[in-house]
Amino acid sequence: MSLPSAYRKVIATQFSKRFREASQIVEVPLQPPKANEIVIRSRYAGVNATDVNISAGLYTPGSQPPIDLGAEMTGEVVAVGEEVSSFKVGDWAVSNTLGGYAEYVTIPARRAIPVPEASPEVLSLVVSGTTASIGLNTVGEMKSGETVLVTAAAGGTGQFAVQLAKLAGNQVIGTCGADDKIEMLNELGCDRVVQYRREDLGRVLSAEYPRGVDLVYESVGRQMFDTCVDHLAIRGRLVVIGYITEYLAPPEEMTSNRIYFKLLGKSASIRSMFLLHYMKQVPEHLARLLELYREGKVIVAVDPTGFVGVEQVADAVEYLHSGQSSGKVVVRFGA
């Protein structure tokens, strides 16, 4: 197929955590790929809570606007440059580099991953799924027979953490903030769902899990984080993969004893995991996730709200931050 002369994408023209304020849709020329590059026509782009950190310039230190927005996309390879042997026209690929909110993406072939299809489910596995897999298994050193707590368990990455922890033979607790997410979490494998707007998580953990929690997969922050720390078991591990409650607000200033007073007496630890620091491990973890997905051992929950094209990217980001979403939020491009 012949490439169009131009395409549209979403960029940040100023740095701000207010995504809509920072972003702008622009039309730019589409150039043929250079050597070692491929051009992907977008089919789906993934929406992430951390999009507001990207639009604020936090992931591109030292850069100045404009910068491309969006962290992940999947689609069809429509052109390949010289010396590219890993892809051919018609293949499906995913990319987890910046610039995913675009109708076409041109990247070095080495930064793309071949996939069996371009679907919201497969896209969800690439960033959200691998974050959960690496966060639990590599950073959290998950074992079998443990108690694992997943906060924001109905979210894009929480859903995978629940399933992977259950597949590993663990007791799984999941938190959510709405009644309509409880059934979904039960289906994913949660042994106990805590709707934190109706139940106090700390009281539930004290009453039902008095020995504490062995592993926490935590993405909420603030009071949720504090509660999780307080209820770590002996040699418990808490893995921070985000803190969505403080993405759109200034950091909360705290005055309290230093954290080692809570950790040392239990030989507990707090760890953190930012996927860009583990990119070499992504292919291995993604391959396992794709196998589990094909075998039906992992299901992918995709939020049913339909966002289409670059015009609705800001709507999708704001929807995710509203707390209404269940599963992975995606934006669809084309047919």
LUMNUBA-902363 format. One line per field, with one value per residue (C-alpha): chain; residue number from 1; y negated, x, z negated. Coordinates in Angstrom, 2 decimals. Example, Ala and Ser with C-alpha at 12.3 -4.5 7.8 and 13.67 -1.06 7.14 Angstrom:
// LUMNUBA-902363
kette = c(A:A) $
nr = c(1:2) $
north = c(4.50:1.06) $
east = c(12.30:13.67) $
up = c(-7.80:-7.14) $
This chain:
// LUMNUBA-902363
kette = c(A:A:A:A:A:A:A:A:A:A:A:A:A:A:A:A:A:A:A:A:A:A:A:A:A:A:A:A:A:A:A:A:A:A:A:A:A:A:A:A:A:A:A:A:A:A:A:A:A:A:A:A:A:A:A:A:A:A:A:A:A:A:A:A:A:A:A:A:A:A:A:A:A:A:A:A:A:A:A:A:A:A:A:A:A:A:A:A:A:A:A:A:A:A:A:A:A:A:A:A:A:A:A:A:A:A:A:A:A:A:A:A:A:A:A:A:A:A:A:A:A:A:A:A:A:A:A:A:A:A:A:A:A:A:A:A:A:A:A:A:A:A:A:A:A:A:A:A:A:A:A:A:A:A:A:A:A:A:A:A:A:A:A:A:A:A:A:A:A:A:A:A:A:A:A:A:A:A:A:A:A:A:A:A:A:A:A:A:A:A:A:A:A:A:A:A:A:A:A:A:A:A:A:A:A:A:A:A:A:A:A:A:A:A:A:A:A:A:A:A:A:A:A:A:A:A:A:A:A:A:A:A:A:A:A:A:A:A:A:A:A:A:A:A:A:A:A:A:A:A:A:A:A:A:A:A:A:A:A:A:A:A:A:A:A:A:A:A:A:A:A:A:A:A:A:A:A:A:A:A:A:A:A:A:A:A:A:A:A:A:A:A:A:A:A:A:A:A:A:A:A:A:A:A:A:A:A:A:A:A:A:A:A:A:A:A:A:A:A:A:A:A:A:A:A:A:A:A:A:A:A:A:A:A:A) $
nr = c(1:2:3:4:5:6:7:8:9:10:11:12:13:14:15:16:17:18:19:20:21:22:23:24:25:26:27:28:29:30:31:32:33:34:35:36:37:38:39:40:41:42:43:44:45:46:47:48:49:50:51:52:53:54:55:56:57:58:59:60:61:62:63:64:65:66:67:68:69:70:71:72:73:74:75:76:77:78:79:80:81:82:83:84:85:86:87:88:89:90:91:92:93:94:95:96:97:98:99:100:101:102:103:104:105:106:107:108:109:110:111:112:113:114:115:116:117:118:119:120:121:122:123:124:125:126:127:128:129:130:131:132:133:134:135:136:137:138:139:140:141:142:143:144:145:146:147:148:149:150:151:152:153:154:155:156:157:158:159:160:161:162:163:164:165:166:167:168:169:170:171:172:173:174:175:176:177:178:179:180:181:182:183:184:185:186:187:188:189:190:191:192:193:194:195:196:197:198:199:200:201:202:203:204:205:206:207:208:209:210:211:212:213:214:215:216:217:218:219:220:221:222:223:224:225:226:227:228:229:230:231:232:233:234:235:236:237:238:239:240:241:242:243:244:245:246:247:248:249:250:251:252:253:254:255:256:257:258:259:260:261:262:263:264:265:266:267:268:269:270:271:272:273:274:275:276:277:278:279:280:281:282:283:284:285:286:287:288:289:290:291:292:293:294:295:296:297:298:299:300:301:302:303:304:305:306:307:308:309:310:311:312:313:314:315:316:317:318:319:320:321:322:323:324:325:326:327:328:329:330:331:332:333:334:335) $
north = c(0.00:-3.56:-5.72:-8.90:-12.17:-13.25:-11.95:-13.30:-12.83:-14.22:-16.25:-18.31:-21.96:-22.85:-20.78:-20.24:-17.42:-18.72:-16.53:-18.40:-21.70:-20.37:-18.48:-19.50:-17.59:-18.35:-17.13:-16.31:-14.80:-11.03:-10.21:-6.83:-4.77:-5.12:-2.16:0.09:-1.64:-0.49:-2.40:-1.09:-2.14:-2.44:-0.22:-0.75:-2.94:-2.17:-4.77:-4.87:-6.82:-7.96:-9.80:-12.92:-12.50:-12.23:-15.40:-17.11:-16.23:-14.03:-11.16:-13.35:-15.34:-18.17:-18.24:-21.13:-21.00:-19.86:-16.16:-13.23:-11.77:-8.22:-5.30:-2.22:-1.27:1.67:1.91:3.12:2.72:0.80:-0.01:1.28:-0.37:1.16:3.72:4.64:8.42:8.81:7.41:7.39:5.41:6.89:8.03:6.95:5.13:3.29:0.39:-0.85:-3.95:-7.50:-8.66:-6.14:-8.66:-8.88:-7.53:-6.29:-5.59:-5.38:-3.73:-1.65:1.97:3.03:1.02:2.95:6.36:8.78:10.01:12.46:9.78:6.10:6.14:4.31:7.56:8.10:4.41:4.65:7.43:5.39:2.64:3.40:7.15:7.05:4.43:6.84:9.85:8.16:6.28:9.41:12.02:10.11:7.15:8.65:12.15:13.72:17.29:19.76:19.99:16.27:13.59:11.01:7.66:5.81:2.22:0.74:4.36:3.63:1.33:1.97:3.55:4.60:7.14:8.98:8.84:10.53:13.34:13.94:14.04:16.55:18.70:18.81:20.41:17.48:15.99:12.76:9.64:6.93:3.39:1.31:-1.81:-0.84:1.96:2.70:3.84:6.48:9.18:8.64:9.08:12.23:13.63:12.73:14.78:12.52:14.46:11.26:7.97:4.83:1.98:-0.69:-3.28:-0.93:1.04:-0.14:1.75:1.56:3.06:5.84:6.75:6.68:8.90:11.34:11.38:10.85:12.24:9.60:9.51:11.08:9.08:5.85:4.62:0.95:-1.80:-4.13:-5.98:-8.21:-6.51:-3.26:-3.07:-3.80:-1.11:1.45:0.68:1.06:4.52:6.06:9.48:10.62:10.33:8.73:6.82:3.83:3.04:-0.52:-0.73:-4.08:-6.55:-7.73:-9.73:-12.21:-12.38:-15.32:-16.98:-18.37:-15.80:-15.47:-16.67:-14.26:-14.64:-11.26:-8.85:-7.68:-4.56:-2.33:-2.32:-0.34:1.89:3.06:4.83:7.03:7.32:5.88:3.93:1.36:1.68:-0.20:0.76:-1.52:0.52:-1.48:-0.16:3.45:3.30:6.15:8.47:7.46:9.98:12.94:11.90:10.94:14.33:16.08:13.78:14.39:18.14:17.86:15.73:18.22:21.06:19.16:19.03:15.23:13.15:9.50:7.04:4.11:1.14:1.04:-2.75:-3.55:-6.26:-6.78:-8.71:-11.48:-13.71:-11.60:-10.92:-13.65:-12.34:-8.86:-10.09:-12.09:-9.12:-6.88:-9.42:-9.74:-6.29:-4.98:-2.58:1.20:2.96:1.47:-1.82:-2.03:-4.44:-2.92:-4.17:-3.28:0.00) $
east = c(0.00:1.13:1.68:-0.31:1.57:0.62:-0.87:-2.12:-0.69:-1.03:1.86:2.51:3.04:3.62:4.42:1.49:-0.16:-3.44:-3.29:-5.92:-4.21:-0.81:-1.87:-2.57:-3.43:-1.07:-0.74:2.77:4.37:4.79:8.24:9.35:11.25:15.01:17.35:16.44:13.08:9.50:6.23:3.22:-0.34:-2.02:-4.95:-5.08:-3.29:-3.21:-4.18:-2.17:-2.46:1.09:0.17:-0.15:3.45:4.54:2.62:4.34:7.76:8.72:9.88:11.92:14.14:16.00:13.69:11.53:8.10:6.89:7.14:5.08:2.47:1.27:3.28:2.04:0.33:-0.25:-0.98:0.03:3.50:2.95:6.53:10.00:13.34:16.48:18.28:15.09:14.75:12.59:9.41:7.70:4.74:1.52:2.98:1.45:3.64:3.48:5.59:6.03:8.05:6.77:4.54:1.71:-1.09:-0.66:-2.23:1.18:4.34:7.84:10.39:13.57:12.59:14.44:11.96:8.96:7.76:6.02:2.63:0.07:-2.61:-3.25:-6.01:-6.79:-6.14:-2.67:-1.83:-2.84:-0.34:2.61:2.85:0.19:0.80:4.58:4.58:2.59:4.72:8.07:6.81:5.57:8.09:11.35:11.05:8.63:10.17:6.72:6.50:3.66:1.56:1.76:-0.84:-0.72:-2.54:-3.21:-4.42:-6.48:-7.02:-9.61:-7.26:-5.19:-2.25:-3.97:-6.09:-2.94:-1.36:-4.44:-4.38:-0.63:-0.62:-3.48:-1.82:1.26:-0.82:-1.40:-4.22:-5.15:-6.75:-7.87:-9.04:-11.45:-13.55:-16.88:-19.40:-19.65:-16.00:-16.42:-17.86:-15.07:-12.41:-14.06:-13.99:-10.31:-9.50:-9.57:-10.19:-11.19:-12.31:-12.22:-14.38:-12.48:-15.26:-17.46:-14.90:-11.83:-8.89:-6.83:-9.60:-10.19:-6.51:-6.25:-9.31:-8.87:-5.11:-3.57:-0.17:0.11:0.55:3.58:3.55:1.79:1.44:0.71:-0.25:-2.52:-0.37:-1.25:-3.38:-3.56:0.23:0.46:-2.07:-0.23:3.07:1.45:0.18:3.28:4.13:7.52:9.82:6.94:7.65:5.77:6.33:5.45:4.50:2.71:0.91:-2.10:-3.59:-0.72:-0.37:-2.75:-2.09:0.99:2.84:1.34:3.76:4.06:5.42:5.98:8.66:10.97:9.86:12.60:10.82:8.03:10.24:13.17:11.20:9.60:12.57:10.13:11.08:9.73:10.76:9.79:9.51:9.54:9.14:11.68:14.40:13.47:13.04:15.48:13.20:10.00:10.24:10.63:7.72:5.54:6.12:4.89:1.87:0.92:1.15:-1.07:-3.53:-3.67:-4.25:-7.08:-5.26:-5.14:-8.09:-7.88:-10.50:-10.87:-12.99:-16.02:-16.06:-15.32:-12.75:-11.88:-9.04:-6.72:-9.74:-10.74:-7.35:-7.74:-11.24:-9.80:-7.05:-9.52:-11.91:-9.18:-8.35:-12.03:-11.87:-14.77:-12.78:-12.68:-9.89:-7.66:-8.71:-7.83:-8.24:-9.08:-7.64:-9.23:-10.91) $
up = c(0.00:0.58:-2.46:-2.95:-2.69:-6.22:-9.47:-12.79:-16.24:-19.76:-21.16:-24.26:-23.33:-26.97:-30.04:-32.38:-34.31:-32.91:-29.83:-27.84:-28.57:-27.54:-24.42:-20.86:-17.70:-14.82:-11.24:-10.12:-7.00:-6.89:-5.62:-4.21:-6.78:-6.97:-7.23:-10.19:-10.67:-10.25:-9.88:-11.82:-11.07:-14.44:-15.32:-19.11:-21.63:-25.32:-27.92:-31.14:-34.38:-33.87:-30.65:-32.80:-33.92:-30.30:-29.39:-32.34:-30.91:-33.85:-31.63:-29.28:-31.64:-29.96:-26.95:-25.86:-24.21:-21.81:-22.65:-21.40:-23.75:-24.30:-25.66:-23.79:-20.56:-18.25:-14.57:-11.13:-9.67:-6.41:-5.40:-6.25:-5.73:-4.33:-6.51:-8.41:-8.58:-11.70:-10.11:-6.74:-5.45:-6.82:-10.15:-13.45:-15.95:-19.24:-20.42:-23.97:-23.16:-23.44:-20.59:-20.73:-20.27:-16.53:-13.35:-12.18:-14.15:-12.69:-14.96:-14.81:-14.21:-17.36:-19.45:-18.14:-19.27:-16.88:-18.06:-16.63:-16.25:-16.86:-19.48:-22.74:-24.60:-23.18:-23.62:-27.28:-27.85:-26.57:-29.19:-31.80:-31.74:-31.73:-34.49:-36.66:-35.72:-36.29:-39.33:-41.08:-39.97:-39.53:-41.87:-44.38:-44.33:-44.52:-45.78:-46.20:-49.34:-50.10:-50.78:-48.00:-48.08:-44.82:-45.05:-42.19:-41.26:-38.55:-36.66:-33.56:-35.37:-38.59:-36.70:-35.61:-39.05:-40.49:-37.93:-38.03:-41.83:-41.79:-39.13:-41.37:-44.11:-46.40:-48.49:-46.68:-48.12:-45.69:-46.38:-44.31:-44.79:-43.23:-43.73:-40.01:-40.00:-42.69:-40.42:-37.89:-40.58:-41.88:-38.34:-37.97:-41.07:-44.12:-47.32:-49.08:-47.50:-49.62:-48.34:-50.22:-50.09:-52.13:-54.11:-55.97:-54.46:-57.64:-59.74:-57.22:-57.18:-60.99:-61.40:-58.54:-57.91:-61.36:-60.35:-57.65:-53.88:-52.22:-48.99:-48.00:-44.41:-45.03:-42.58:-44.57:-47.12:-50.08:-52.77:-50.78:-50.74:-54.48:-55.29:-53.17:-54.91:-58.31:-57.42:-55.86:-57.26:-58.50:-55.46:-53.56:-50.34:-48.98:-45.29:-44.23:-40.56:-40.80:-43.04:-41.06:-43.94:-43.63:-39.85:-39.49:-42.85:-44.58:-46.70:-50.14:-52.82:-55.72:-59.24:-60.84:-61.97:-59.24:-57.41:-58.81:-62.18:-60.50:-58.37:-60.43:-63.15:-60.48:-58.08:-55.55:-52.45:-50.02:-46.40:-43.28:-39.65:-36.59:-33.41:-31.37:-33.68:-32.86:-29.08:-28.43:-30.39:-28.59:-25.68:-28.05:-30.26:-27.28:-25.64:-28.79:-29.05:-25.42:-26.03:-29.11:-27.12:-24.24:-26.71:-28.38:-31.70:-31.67:-30.55:-29.57:-30.77:-28.36:-29.37:-27.07:-26.67:-23.04:-22.34:-18.69:-17.07:-18.15:-18.85:-21.86:-23.42:-26.06:-26.83:-27.39:-29.71:-31.79:-31.91:-33.30:-36.01:-36.93:-38.53:-36.44:-34.27:-34.63:-32.79:-30.14:-28.52:-24.82:-21.91:-18.53:-15.26:-11.94:-11.05) $
